[in-house]
């Protein structure tokens, strides 16, 4: 259950960070496209990439924290 909560929280963070990053650029590049639609599209695309990596890592039936961190692009602690 802890892993599921961790993953869910991190997916929300991925969505928000990707969505917020696109807001300014979309207003300049595609002014005819509503900003919220651009943000949702960017957030969804980022989440889909992470979810795909998590799914591939869990094909063996076990999902380790190392695999979770790798899917989110986290760098190992030194």
Secondary structure, DSSP 8 states (H G I E B T S, - for coil): -HHHHHHHHHHHHHHHHHHHHHHHHHHHH-TTS-HHHHHHHHHHHHHHHHHHHHHHHGGGS---HHHHHHHTT-----
